Amino acid sequence: MSIEYSGENKTFHLKTKSSSYIMHVMEGGLLANIYYGKRVDEAPLHLMQYRTISCKSMPEFAEKGGLNF
């Protein structure tokens, strides 16, 4: 297994022989699950479409109007 980090995209890419797991570091240091499945060589950045969600259970983000991911 290997773990790659891209500072440019703020992504962690965990690779096994047959699978990939990609996470994105969001504002506040939260991790967003981007991809899990068949092994890919490059992170599918098109899956990182940002939206704003309500964060009632996370007051530090609710005060900012939500959380972008």
VEXDREN-2710 file (C-alpha; in Angstrom, 1 decimal):
% VEXDREN-2710
k/r/px/py/pz
1/MET/0.0/0.0/0.0
2/SER/1.2/3.5/-0.7
3/ILE/0.0/6.9/0.5
4/GLU/0.4/10.0/-1.6
5/TYR/-0.3/13.6/-0.6
6/SER/-0.8/16.5/-3.0
7/GLY/-0.3/19.9/-1.4
8/GLU/-1.6/21.6/-4.5
9/ASN/-5.0/19.8/-4.4
10/LYS/-4.9/19.0/-0.6
11/THR/-5.7/15.3/-1.3
12/PHE/-4.5/12.1/0.2
13/HIS/-4.5/9.1/-2.1
14/LEU/-4.2/5.7/-0.5
15/LYS/-3.5/2.9/-3.1
16/THR/-3.5/-0.8/-2.8
17/LYS/-2.9/-3.3/-5.6
18/SER/-6.6/-3.1/-6.6
19/SER/-8.2/-0.1/-4.9
20/SER/-7.9/3.7/-4.3
21/TYR/-9.2/5.8/-1.5
22/ILE/-9.0/9.6/-2.0
23/MET/-9.7/12.2/0.6
24/HIS/-9.6/16.0/0.4
25/VAL/-8.5/18.2/3.3
26/MET/-11.2/20.9/3.6
27/GLU/-11.3/24.2/5.5
28/GLY/-10.8/23.7/9.2
29/GLY/-8.9/20.5/8.5
30/LEU/-12.0/18.3/7.9
31/LEU/-11.6/15.4/5.5
32/ALA/-14.0/14.8/2.6
33/ASN/-14.3/11.4/1.0
34/ILE/-13.8/11.9/-2.7
35/TYR/-13.4/8.4/-4.1
36/TYR/-13.2/4.8/-3.2
37/GLY/-13.1/2.0/-5.7
38/LYS/-11.1/0.5/-8.5
39/ARG/-7.5/1.7/-8.4
40/VAL/-6.8/4.9/-10.3
41/ASP/-3.4/6.4/-11.0
42/GLU/-4.7/10.0/-10.8
43/ALA/-7.2/11.6/-8.5
44/PRO/-10.5/12.2/-10.3
45/LEU/-10.5/15.9/-9.5
46/HIS/-13.8/16.4/-11.3
47/LEU/-15.4/14.7/-8.4
48/MET/-14.4/17.6/-6.1
49/GLN/-17.3/19.8/-7.0
50/TYR/-17.8/22.3/-4.2
51/ARG/-21.1/23.0/-2.6
52/THR/-22.2/24.7/0.6
53/ILE/-24.1/22.8/3.3
54/SER/-25.6/23.7/6.5
55/CYS/-23.7/22.7/9.6
56/LYS/-26.1/23.0/12.5
57/SER/-24.2/20.4/14.5
58/MET/-20.9/22.2/14.0
59/PRO/-21.3/25.8/15.3
60/GLU/-17.8/26.9/14.3
61/PHE/-18.9/26.5/10.6
62/ALA/-22.5/27.4/11.0
63/GLU/-21.4/30.9/12.1
64/LYS/-19.6/31.2/8.7
65/GLY/-22.7/30.4/6.8
66/GLY/-22.0/26.7/6.2
67/LEU/-19.2/24.6/5.0
68/ASN/-17.9/24.5/1.5
69/PHE/-16.9/21.1/0.0
END
